[in-house]
Amino acid sequence: MREHGYDSLTAFAEARPGVPLNQLAEELGKDDVAGVQVLGGLHAEAEQRKQVTRFVRDVLARELSESLPNGWPAVMDDESRFQVAKALGCWSADTPDTHKERVKRARAALRAAPPPPGWRPLGPDDELLRTLLPDEEA
């Protein structure tokens, strides 16, 4: 990380809010680093800092940025539903076991009361994300 000018992987990622994990991996080493490695490294650092909930919110922001680059859809047609499902499904798959139940409830809340059209969280401190997943550690 130091060769990129950062003390940690988290600092590197925070300097690139909303950038999908695979793009972060490409910046770190196009053929040397995979998105899953970035995910694992960020999770490990979040555990050390006792900020796993913040990490989980950050992963959702990055998944939404990748799947819904123009923000939350105004109309839920088949394509929009697929993109939302893809983002939420990837988020669920990438969520540590300690937070699976909380993420399941957050997904249900998003389906029951969708965010406004165009909503696109840029990072873990987005107000709606903090409402869905407050900082209490599981």
Chimera marker file (.cmm) of the C-alpha trace (Angstrom):
<marker_set name="trace">
<marker id="1" x="0.000" y="0.000" z="0.000" r="1" g="1" b="0" radius="0.5"/>
<marker id="2" x="2.824" y="2.373" z="0.774" r="1" g="1" b="0" radius="0.5"/>
<marker id="3" x="3.919" y="2.437" z="-2.884" r="1" g="1" b="0" radius="0.5"/>
<marker id="4" x="0.445" y="3.810" z="-3.648" r="1" g="1" b="0" radius="0.5"/>
<marker id="5" x="0.820" y="6.450" z="-0.930" r="1" g="1" b="0" radius="0.5"/>
<marker id="6" x="-1.497" y="4.899" z="1.686" r="1" g="1" b="0" radius="0.5"/>
<marker id="7" x="-0.937" y="3.340" z="5.094" r="1" g="1" b="0" radius="0.5"/>
<marker id="8" x="-3.712" y="0.779" z="4.657" r="1" g="1" b="0" radius="0.5"/>
<marker id="9" x="-6.002" y="-0.807" z="2.118" r="1" g="1" b="0" radius="0.5"/>
<marker id="10" x="-8.892" y="0.933" z="3.884" r="1" g="1" b="0" radius="0.5"/>
<marker id="11" x="-7.294" y="4.356" z="3.369" r="1" g="1" b="0" radius="0.5"/>
<marker id="12" x="-6.747" y="3.524" z="-0.310" r="1" g="1" b="0" radius="0.5"/>
<marker id="13" x="-10.401" y="2.454" z="-0.716" r="1" g="1" b="0" radius="0.5"/>
<marker id="14" x="-11.752" y="5.445" z="1.228" r="1" g="1" b="0" radius="0.5"/>
<marker id="15" x="-9.926" y="7.764" z="-1.165" r="1" g="1" b="0" radius="0.5"/>
<marker id="16" x="-12.021" y="6.146" z="-3.933" r="1" g="1" b="0" radius="0.5"/>
<marker id="17" x="-15.601" y="6.194" z="-2.597" r="1" g="1" b="0" radius="0.5"/>
<marker id="18" x="-18.097" y="4.146" z="-4.552" r="1" g="1" b="0" radius="0.5"/>
<marker id="19" x="-15.457" y="2.594" z="-6.810" r="1" g="1" b="0" radius="0.5"/>
<marker id="20" x="-16.277" y="-1.114" z="-7.318" r="1" g="1" b="0" radius="0.5"/>
<marker id="21" x="-13.921" y="-3.632" z="-5.710" r="1" g="1" b="0" radius="0.5"/>
<marker id="22" x="-12.750" y="-5.052" z="-9.040" r="1" g="1" b="0" radius="0.5"/>
<marker id="23" x="-11.712" y="-1.561" z="-10.174" r="1" g="1" b="0" radius="0.5"/>
<marker id="24" x="-9.804" y="-1.029" z="-6.914" r="1" g="1" b="0" radius="0.5"/>
<marker id="25" x="-8.033" y="-4.336" z="-7.579" r="1" g="1" b="0" radius="0.5"/>
<marker id="26" x="-7.082" y="-3.209" z="-11.096" r="1" g="1" b="0" radius="0.5"/>
<marker id="27" x="-5.584" y="-0.005" z="-9.704" r="1" g="1" b="0" radius="0.5"/>
<marker id="28" x="-3.503" y="-2.034" z="-7.254" r="1" g="1" b="0" radius="0.5"/>
<marker id="29" x="-2.189" y="-4.428" z="-9.878" r="1" g="1" b="0" radius="0.5"/>
<marker id="30" x="-4.072" y="-5.226" z="-13.059" r="1" g="1" b="0" radius="0.5"/>
<marker id="31" x="-2.954" y="-8.854" z="-13.266" r="1" g="1" b="0" radius="0.5"/>
<marker id="32" x="-1.804" y="-9.325" z="-9.669" r="1" g="1" b="0" radius="0.5"/>
<marker id="33" x="-4.806" y="-8.466" z="-7.492" r="1" g="1" b="0" radius="0.5"/>
<marker id="34" x="-8.423" y="-9.680" z="-7.626" r="1" g="1" b="0" radius="0.5"/>
<marker id="35" x="-11.517" y="-7.977" z="-6.247" r="1" g="1" b="0" radius="0.5"/>
<marker id="36" x="-12.026" y="-10.825" z="-3.781" r="1" g="1" b="0" radius="0.5"/>
<marker id="37" x="-8.546" y="-10.146" z="-2.358" r="1" g="1" b="0" radius="0.5"/>
<marker id="38" x="-9.428" y="-6.480" z="-1.869" r="1" g="1" b="0" radius="0.5"/>
<marker id="39" x="-12.686" y="-7.544" z="-0.191" r="1" g="1" b="0" radius="0.5"/>
<marker id="40" x="-10.825" y="-9.893" z="2.156" r="1" g="1" b="0" radius="0.5"/>
<marker id="41" x="-8.203" y="-7.298" z="3.014" r="1" g="1" b="0" radius="0.5"/>
<marker id="42" x="-10.800" y="-4.618" z="3.735" r="1" g="1" b="0" radius="0.5"/>
<marker id="43" x="-12.753" y="-7.065" z="5.903" r="1" g="1" b="0" radius="0.5"/>
<marker id="44" x="-9.639" y="-8.007" z="7.891" r="1" g="1" b="0" radius="0.5"/>
<marker id="45" x="-8.779" y="-4.343" z="8.480" r="1" g="1" b="0" radius="0.5"/>
<marker id="46" x="-12.400" y="-3.622" z="9.475" r="1" g="1" b="0" radius="0.5"/>
<marker id="47" x="-12.286" y="-6.434" z="12.036" r="1" g="1" b="0" radius="0.5"/>
<marker id="48" x="-9.065" y="-5.032" z="13.522" r="1" g="1" b="0" radius="0.5"/>
<marker id="49" x="-10.659" y="-1.576" z="13.788" r="1" g="1" b="0" radius="0.5"/>
<marker id="50" x="-13.991" y="-2.972" z="15.012" r="1" g="1" b="0" radius="0.5"/>
<marker id="51" x="-15.730" y="-1.325" z="12.047" r="1" g="1" b="0" radius="0.5"/>
<marker id="52" x="-17.260" y="-4.330" z="10.313" r="1" g="1" b="0" radius="0.5"/>
<marker id="53" x="-20.700" y="-2.709" z="10.010" r="1" g="1" b="0" radius="0.5"/>
<marker id="54" x="-19.119" y="0.278" z="8.269" r="1" g="1" b="0" radius="0.5"/>
<marker id="55" x="-17.304" y="-2.159" z="5.941" r="1" g="1" b="0" radius="0.5"/>
<marker id="56" x="-20.622" y="-3.885" z="5.126" r="1" g="1" b="0" radius="0.5"/>
<marker id="57" x="-22.203" y="-0.521" z="4.251" r="1" g="1" b="0" radius="0.5"/>
<marker id="58" x="-19.191" y="0.363" z="2.104" r="1" g="1" b="0" radius="0.5"/>
<marker id="59" x="-19.481" y="-2.893" z="0.164" r="1" g="1" b="0" radius="0.5"/>
<marker id="60" x="-23.156" y="-2.134" z="-0.582" r="1" g="1" b="0" radius="0.5"/>
<marker id="61" x="-22.266" y="1.354" z="-1.819" r="1" g="1" b="0" radius="0.5"/>
<marker id="62" x="-19.660" y="-0.173" z="-4.144" r="1" g="1" b="0" radius="0.5"/>
<marker id="63" x="-22.053" y="-2.892" z="-5.393" r="1" g="1" b="0" radius="0.5"/>
<marker id="64" x="-24.763" y="-0.303" z="-6.096" r="1" g="1" b="0" radius="0.5"/>
<marker id="65" x="-22.269" y="1.910" z="-7.896" r="1" g="1" b="0" radius="0.5"/>
<marker id="66" x="-21.331" y="-0.993" z="-10.151" r="1" g="1" b="0" radius="0.5"/>
<marker id="67" x="-24.852" y="-2.307" z="-10.830" r="1" g="1" b="0" radius="0.5"/>
<marker id="68" x="-26.774" y="0.993" z="-10.747" r="1" g="1" b="0" radius="0.5"/>
<marker id="69" x="-24.346" y="3.674" z="-11.996" r="1" g="1" b="0" radius="0.5"/>
<marker id="70" x="-27.226" y="6.142" z="-12.480" r="1" g="1" b="0" radius="0.5"/>
<marker id="71" x="-28.610" y="5.506" z="-9.012" r="1" g="1" b="0" radius="0.5"/>
<marker id="72" x="-31.730" y="3.738" z="-7.799" r="1" g="1" b="0" radius="0.5"/>
<marker id="73" x="-34.141" y="3.245" z="-10.714" r="1" g="1" b="0" radius="0.5"/>
<marker id="74" x="-37.247" y="5.405" z="-11.003" r="1" g="1" b="0" radius="0.5"/>
<marker id="75" x="-39.168" y="2.556" z="-12.657" r="1" g="1" b="0" radius="0.5"/>
<marker id="76" x="-38.812" y="-1.069" z="-11.619" r="1" g="1" b="0" radius="0.5"/>
<marker id="77" x="-39.004" y="-2.804" z="-14.976" r="1" g="1" b="0" radius="0.5"/>
<marker id="78" x="-37.432" y="-6.227" z="-15.514" r="1" g="1" b="0" radius="0.5"/>
<marker id="79" x="-33.955" y="-4.827" z="-16.234" r="1" g="1" b="0" radius="0.5"/>
<marker id="80" x="-34.019" y="-2.560" z="-13.172" r="1" g="1" b="0" radius="0.5"/>
<marker id="81" x="-35.245" y="-5.370" z="-10.924" r="1" g="1" b="0" radius="0.5"/>
<marker id="82" x="-32.432" y="-7.574" z="-12.222" r="1" g="1" b="0" radius="0.5"/>
<marker id="83" x="-29.771" y="-4.907" z="-11.551" r="1" g="1" b="0" radius="0.5"/>
<marker id="84" x="-31.099" y="-4.255" z="-8.031" r="1" g="1" b="0" radius="0.5"/>
<marker id="85" x="-31.270" y="-7.999" z="-7.322" r="1" g="1" b="0" radius="0.5"/>
<marker id="86" x="-27.730" y="-8.454" z="-8.639" r="1" g="1" b="0" radius="0.5"/>
<marker id="87" x="-26.351" y="-5.686" z="-6.415" r="1" g="1" b="0" radius="0.5"/>
<marker id="88" x="-28.193" y="-6.907" z="-3.318" r="1" g="1" b="0" radius="0.5"/>
<marker id="89" x="-27.320" y="-10.543" z="-4.056" r="1" g="1" b="0" radius="0.5"/>
<marker id="90" x="-23.616" y="-9.770" z="-4.438" r="1" g="1" b="0" radius="0.5"/>
<marker id="91" x="-23.753" y="-7.687" z="-1.267" r="1" g="1" b="0" radius="0.5"/>
<marker id="92" x="-25.340" y="-10.580" z="0.639" r="1" g="1" b="0" radius="0.5"/>
<marker id="93" x="-22.743" y="-13.012" z="-0.681" r="1" g="1" b="0" radius="0.5"/>
<marker id="94" x="-19.913" y="-10.669" z="0.341" r="1" g="1" b="0" radius="0.5"/>
<marker id="95" x="-21.305" y="-10.070" z="3.844" r="1" g="1" b="0" radius="0.5"/>
<marker id="96" x="-19.510" y="-11.695" z="6.792" r="1" g="1" b="0" radius="0.5"/>
<marker id="97" x="-21.579" y="-14.278" z="8.690" r="1" g="1" b="0" radius="0.5"/>
<marker id="98" x="-21.721" y="-11.961" z="11.709" r="1" g="1" b="0" radius="0.5"/>
<marker id="99" x="-23.839" y="-9.516" z="9.697" r="1" g="1" b="0" radius="0.5"/>
<marker id="100" x="-25.960" y="-11.825" z="7.494" r="1" g="1" b="0" radius="0.5"/>
<marker id="101" x="-29.162" y="-11.348" z="9.530" r="1" g="1" b="0" radius="0.5"/>
<marker id="102" x="-28.796" y="-7.572" z="9.632" r="1" g="1" b="0" radius="0.5"/>
<marker id="103" x="-28.214" y="-7.468" z="5.869" r="1" g="1" b="0" radius="0.5"/>
<marker id="104" x="-31.271" y="-9.662" z="5.303" r="1" g="1" b="0" radius="0.5"/>
<marker id="105" x="-33.380" y="-7.136" z="7.269" r="1" g="1" b="0" radius="0.5"/>
<marker id="106" x="-31.804" y="-4.211" z="5.381" r="1" g="1" b="0" radius="0.5"/>
<marker id="107" x="-32.622" y="-5.848" z="2.028" r="1" g="1" b="0" radius="0.5"/>
<marker id="108" x="-36.228" y="-6.366" z="3.142" r="1" g="1" b="0" radius="0.5"/>
<marker id="109" x="-36.430" y="-2.706" z="4.218" r="1" g="1" b="0" radius="0.5"/>
<marker id="110" x="-35.124" y="-1.552" z="0.820" r="1" g="1" b="0" radius="0.5"/>
<marker id="111" x="-37.732" y="-3.669" z="-0.950" r="1" g="1" b="0" radius="0.5"/>
<marker id="112" x="-40.570" y="-2.502" z="1.332" r="1" g="1" b="0" radius="0.5"/>
<marker id="113" x="-39.659" y="1.193" z="1.078" r="1" g="1" b="0" radius="0.5"/>
<marker id="114" x="-37.373" y="1.798" z="-1.910" r="1" g="1" b="0" radius="0.5"/>
<marker id="115" x="-35.028" y="4.790" z="-1.834" r="1" g="1" b="0" radius="0.5"/>
<marker id="116" x="-35.826" y="7.822" z="-3.992" r="1" g="1" b="0" radius="0.5"/>
<marker id="117" x="-35.029" y="7.541" z="-7.710" r="1" g="1" b="0" radius="0.5"/>
<marker id="118" x="-31.405" y="8.394" z="-8.403" r="1" g="1" b="0" radius="0.5"/>
<marker id="119" x="-30.210" y="7.535" z="-4.877" r="1" g="1" b="0" radius="0.5"/>
<marker id="120" x="-26.613" y="6.421" z="-5.117" r="1" g="1" b="0" radius="0.5"/>
<marker id="121" x="-24.631" y="6.205" z="-1.898" r="1" g="1" b="0" radius="0.5"/>
<marker id="122" x="-21.005" y="7.133" z="-2.417" r="1" g="1" b="0" radius="0.5"/>
<marker id="123" x="-19.765" y="5.508" z="0.741" r="1" g="1" b="0" radius="0.5"/>
<marker id="124" x="-20.530" y="3.932" z="4.102" r="1" g="1" b="0" radius="0.5"/>
<marker id="125" x="-21.558" y="7.198" z="5.749" r="1" g="1" b="0" radius="0.5"/>
<marker id="126" x="-24.601" y="7.750" z="3.525" r="1" g="1" b="0" radius="0.5"/>
<marker id="127" x="-27.565" y="8.696" z="5.737" r="1" g="1" b="0" radius="0.5"/>
<marker id="128" x="-29.887" y="5.986" z="4.394" r="1" g="1" b="0" radius="0.5"/>
<marker id="129" x="-27.184" y="3.315" z="4.708" r="1" g="1" b="0" radius="0.5"/>
<marker id="130" x="-26.544" y="4.365" z="8.314" r="1" g="1" b="0" radius="0.5"/>
<marker id="131" x="-30.286" y="4.083" z="8.983" r="1" g="1" b="0" radius="0.5"/>
<marker id="132" x="-30.419" y="0.596" z="7.448" r="1" g="1" b="0" radius="0.5"/>
<marker id="133" x="-27.248" y="-0.582" z="9.211" r="1" g="1" b="0" radius="0.5"/>
<marker id="134" x="-26.353" y="1.528" z="12.250" r="1" g="1" b="0" radius="0.5"/>
<marker id="135" x="-22.856" y="1.194" z="13.662" r="1" g="1" b="0" radius="0.5"/>
<marker id="136" x="-23.674" y="-1.266" z="16.456" r="1" g="1" b="0" radius="0.5"/>
<marker id="137" x="-21.294" y="-4.148" z="15.931" r="1" g="1" b="0" radius="0.5"/>
<marker id="138" x="-22.928" y="-7.570" z="15.602" r="1" g="1" b="0" radius="0.5"/>
<link id1="1" id2="2" r="1" g="1" b="0" radius="0.2"/>
<link id1="2" id2="3" r="1" g="1" b="0" radius="0.2"/>
<link id1="3" id2="4" r="1" g="1" b="0" radius="0.2"/>
<link id1="4" id2="5" r="1" g="1" b="0" radius="0.2"/>
<link id1="5" id2="6" r="1" g="1" b="0" radius="0.2"/>
<link id1="6" id2="7" r="1" g="1" b="0" radius="0.2"/>
<link id1="7" id2="8" r="1" g="1" b="0" radius="0.2"/>
<link id1="8" id2="9" r="1" g="1" b="0" radius="0.2"/>
<link id1="9" id2="10" r="1" g="1" b="0" radius="0.2"/>
<link id1="10" id2="11" r="1" g="1" b="0" radius="0.2"/>
<link id1="11" id2="12" r="1" g="1" b="0" radius="0.2"/>
<link id1="12" id2="13" r="1" g="1" b="0" radius="0.2"/>
<link id1="13" id2="14" r="1" g="1" b="0" radius="0.2"/>
<link id1="14" id2="15" r="1" g="1" b="0" radius="0.2"/>
<link id1="15" id2="16" r="1" g="1" b="0" radius="0.2"/>
<link id1="16" id2="17" r="1" g="1" b="0" radius="0.2"/>
<link id1="17" id2="18" r="1" g="1" b="0" radius="0.2"/>
<link id1="18" id2="19" r="1" g="1" b="0" radius="0.2"/>
<link id1="19" id2="20" r="1" g="1" b="0" radius="0.2"/>
<link id1="20" id2="21" r="1" g="1" b="0" radius="0.2"/>
<link id1="21" id2="22" r="1" g="1" b="0" radius="0.2"/>
<link id1="22" id2="23" r="1" g="1" b="0" radius="0.2"/>
<link id1="23" id2="24" r="1" g="1" b="0" radius="0.2"/>
<link id1="24" id2="25" r="1" g="1" b="0" radius="0.2"/>
<link id1="25" id2="26" r="1" g="1" b="0" radius="0.2"/>
<link id1="26" id2="27" r="1" g="1" b="0" radius="0.2"/>
<link id1="27" id2="28" r="1" g="1" b="0" radius="0.2"/>
<link id1="28" id2="29" r="1" g="1" b="0" radius="0.2"/>
<link id1="29" id2="30" r="1" g="1" b="0" radius="0.2"/>
<link id1="30" id2="31" r="1" g="1" b="0" radius="0.2"/>
<link id1="31" id2="32" r="1" g="1" b="0" radius="0.2"/>
<link id1="32" id2="33" r="1" g="1" b="0" radius="0.2"/>
<link id1="33" id2="34" r="1" g="1" b="0" radius="0.2"/>
<link id1="34" id2="35" r="1" g="1" b="0" radius="0.2"/>
<link id1="35" id2="36" r="1" g="1" b="0" radius="0.2"/>
<link id1="36" id2="37" r="1" g="1" b="0" radius="0.2"/>
<link id1="37" id2="38" r="1" g="1" b="0" radius="0.2"/>
<link id1="38" id2="39" r="1" g="1" b="0" radius="0.2"/>
<link id1="39" id2="40" r="1" g="1" b="0" radius="0.2"/>
<link id1="40" id2="41" r="1" g="1" b="0" radius="0.2"/>
<link id1="41" id2="42" r="1" g="1" b="0" radius="0.2"/>
<link id1="42" id2="43" r="1" g="1" b="0" radius="0.2"/>
<link id1="43" id2="44" r="1" g="1" b="0" radius="0.2"/>
<link id1="44" id2="45" r="1" g="1" b="0" radius="0.2"/>
<link id1="45" id2="46" r="1" g="1" b="0" radius="0.2"/>
<link id1="46" id2="47" r="1" g="1" b="0" radius="0.2"/>
<link id1="47" id2="48" r="1" g="1" b="0" radius="0.2"/>
<link id1="48" id2="49" r="1" g="1" b="0" radius="0.2"/>
<link id1="49" id2="50" r="1" g="1" b="0" radius="0.2"/>
<link id1="50" id2="51" r="1" g="1" b="0" radius="0.2"/>
<link id1="51" id2="52" r="1" g="1" b="0" radius="0.2"/>
<link id1="52" id2="53" r="1" g="1" b="0" radius="0.2"/>
<link id1="53" id2="54" r="1" g="1" b="0" radius="0.2"/>
<link id1="54" id2="55" r="1" g="1" b="0" radius="0.2"/>
<link id1="55" id2="56" r="1" g="1" b="0" radius="0.2"/>
<link id1="56" id2="57" r="1" g="1" b="0" radius="0.2"/>
<link id1="57" id2="58" r="1" g="1" b="0" radius="0.2"/>
<link id1="58" id2="59" r="1" g="1" b="0" radius="0.2"/>
<link id1="59" id2="60" r="1" g="1" b="0" radius="0.2"/>
<link id1="60" id2="61" r="1" g="1" b="0" radius="0.2"/>
<link id1="61" id2="62" r="1" g="1" b="0" radius="0.2"/>
<link id1="62" id2="63" r="1" g="1" b="0" radius="0.2"/>
<link id1="63" id2="64" r="1" g="1" b="0" radius="0.2"/>
<link id1="64" id2="65" r="1" g="1" b="0" radius="0.2"/>
<link id1="65" id2="66" r="1" g="1" b="0" radius="0.2"/>
<link id1="66" id2="67" r="1" g="1" b="0" radius="0.2"/>
<link id1="67" id2="68" r="1" g="1" b="0" radius="0.2"/>
<link id1="68" id2="69" r="1" g="1" b="0" radius="0.2"/>
<link id1="69" id2="70" r="1" g="1" b="0" radius="0.2"/>
<link id1="70" id2="71" r="1" g="1" b="0" radius="0.2"/>
<link id1="71" id2="72" r="1" g="1" b="0" radius="0.2"/>
<link id1="72" id2="73" r="1" g="1" b="0" radius="0.2"/>
<link id1="73" id2="74" r="1" g="1" b="0" radius="0.2"/>
<link id1="74" id2="75" r="1" g="1" b="0" radius="0.2"/>
<link id1="75" id2="76" r="1" g="1" b="0" radius="0.2"/>
<link id1="76" id2="77" r="1" g="1" b="0" radius="0.2"/>
<link id1="77" id2="78" r="1" g="1" b="0" radius="0.2"/>
<link id1="78" id2="79" r="1" g="1" b="0" radius="0.2"/>
<link id1="79" id2="80" r="1" g="1" b="0" radius="0.2"/>
<link id1="80" id2="81" r="1" g="1" b="0" radius="0.2"/>
<link id1="81" id2="82" r="1" g="1" b="0" radius="0.2"/>
<link id1="82" id2="83" r="1" g="1" b="0" radius="0.2"/>
<link id1="83" id2="84" r="1" g="1" b="0" radius="0.2"/>
<link id1="84" id2="85" r="1" g="1" b="0" radius="0.2"/>
<link id1="85" id2="86" r="1" g="1" b="0" radius="0.2"/>
<link id1="86" id2="87" r="1" g="1" b="0" radius="0.2"/>
<link id1="87" id2="88" r="1" g="1" b="0" radius="0.2"/>
<link id1="88" id2="89" r="1" g="1" b="0" radius="0.2"/>
<link id1="89" id2="90" r="1" g="1" b="0" radius="0.2"/>
<link id1="90" id2="91" r="1" g="1" b="0" radius="0.2"/>
<link id1="91" id2="92" r="1" g="1" b="0" radius="0.2"/>
<link id1="92" id2="93" r="1" g="1" b="0" radius="0.2"/>
<link id1="93" id2="94" r="1" g="1" b="0" radius="0.2"/>
<link id1="94" id2="95" r="1" g="1" b="0" radius="0.2"/>
<link id1="95" id2="96" r="1" g="1" b="0" radius="0.2"/>
<link id1="96" id2="97" r="1" g="1" b="0" radius="0.2"/>
<link id1="97" id2="98" r="1" g="1" b="0" radius="0.2"/>
<link id1="98" id2="99" r="1" g="1" b="0" radius="0.2"/>
<link id1="99" id2="100" r="1" g="1" b="0" radius="0.2"/>
<link id1="100" id2="101" r="1" g="1" b="0" radius="0.2"/>
<link id1="101" id2="102" r="1" g="1" b="0" radius="0.2"/>
<link id1="102" id2="103" r="1" g="1" b="0" radius="0.2"/>
<link id1="103" id2="104" r="1" g="1" b="0" radius="0.2"/>
<link id1="104" id2="105" r="1" g="1" b="0" radius="0.2"/>
<link id1="105" id2="106" r="1" g="1" b="0" radius="0.2"/>
<link id1="106" id2="107" r="1" g="1" b="0" radius="0.2"/>
<link id1="107" id2="108" r="1" g="1" b="0" radius="0.2"/>
<link id1="108" id2="109" r="1" g="1" b="0" radius="0.2"/>
<link id1="109" id2="110" r="1" g="1" b="0" radius="0.2"/>
<link id1="110" id2="111" r="1" g="1" b="0" radius="0.2"/>
<link id1="111" id2="112" r="1" g="1" b="0" radius="0.2"/>
<link id1="112" id2="113" r="1" g="1" b="0" radius="0.2"/>
<link id1="113" id2="114" r="1" g="1" b="0" radius="0.2"/>
<link id1="114" id2="115" r="1" g="1" b="0" radius="0.2"/>
<link id1="115" id2="116" r="1" g="1" b="0" radius="0.2"/>
<link id1="116" id2="117" r="1" g="1" b="0" radius="0.2"/>
<link id1="117" id2="118" r="1" g="1" b="0" radius="0.2"/>
<link id1="118" id2="119" r="1" g="1" b="0" radius="0.2"/>
<link id1="119" id2="120" r="1" g="1" b="0" radius="0.2"/>
<link id1="120" id2="121" r="1" g="1" b="0" radius="0.2"/>
<link id1="121" id2="122" r="1" g="1" b="0" radius="0.2"/>
<link id1="122" id2="123" r="1" g="1" b="0" radius="0.2"/>
<link id1="123" id2="124" r="1" g="1" b="0" radius="0.2"/>
<link id1="124" id2="125" r="1" g="1" b="0" radius="0.2"/>
<link id1="125" id2="126" r="1" g="1" b="0" radius="0.2"/>
<link id1="126" id2="127" r="1" g="1" b="0" radius="0.2"/>
<link id1="127" id2="128" r="1" g="1" b="0" radius="0.2"/>
<link id1="128" id2="129" r="1" g="1" b="0" radius="0.2"/>
<link id1="129" id2="130" r="1" g="1" b="0" radius="0.2"/>
<link id1="130" id2="131" r="1" g="1" b="0" radius="0.2"/>
<link id1="131" id2="132" r="1" g="1" b="0" radius="0.2"/>
<link id1="132" id2="133" r="1" g="1" b="0" radius="0.2"/>
<link id1="133" id2="134" r="1" g="1" b="0" radius="0.2"/>
<link id1="134" id2="135" r="1" g="1" b="0" radius="0.2"/>
<link id1="135" id2="136" r="1" g="1" b="0" radius="0.2"/>
<link id1="136" id2="137" r="1" g="1" b="0" radius="0.2"/>
<link id1="137" id2="138" r="1" g="1" b="0" radius="0.2"/>
</marker_set>
